């Protein structure tokens, strides 16, 4: 299950695809199929979430990996290269690797009147 976490060494890869609105559903399906058939088999794969914009012009994939090297091994595979090549001319993409710096979470306990910042370096601040 996908979770944004401050866990050390987890690598987040965010890929924004720019696409014509008429092709958005096709790209969403292709990304989900690719994950089911290929991506999840690579060592270090944790999760993939796919988001689509409401204007139909973008699709975002958010994947998590145990380490950057695991992600890089996947991108060098014949399967991944073939998939990305199949998108050529259909979607432009902008992919970057990220580290979670912190998350902001509502305190859902009964009677709580505050929320918490949770930082990657283990510091916690109460608002």
Secondary structure as UniProt FT lines:
FT   TURN            8..9
FT   STRAND          11..19
FT   HELIX           21..23
FT   HELIX           24..37
FT   HELIX           39..41
FT   TURN            43..44
FT   STRAND          45..52
FT   TURN            54..55
FT   STRAND          58..65
FT   HELIX           68..75
FT   HELIX           78..86
FT   TURN            87..90
FT   STRAND          91..98
FT   STRAND          102..106
FT   TURN            110..111
FT   STRAND          115..119
FT   TURN            120..121
FT   STRAND          124..126
//
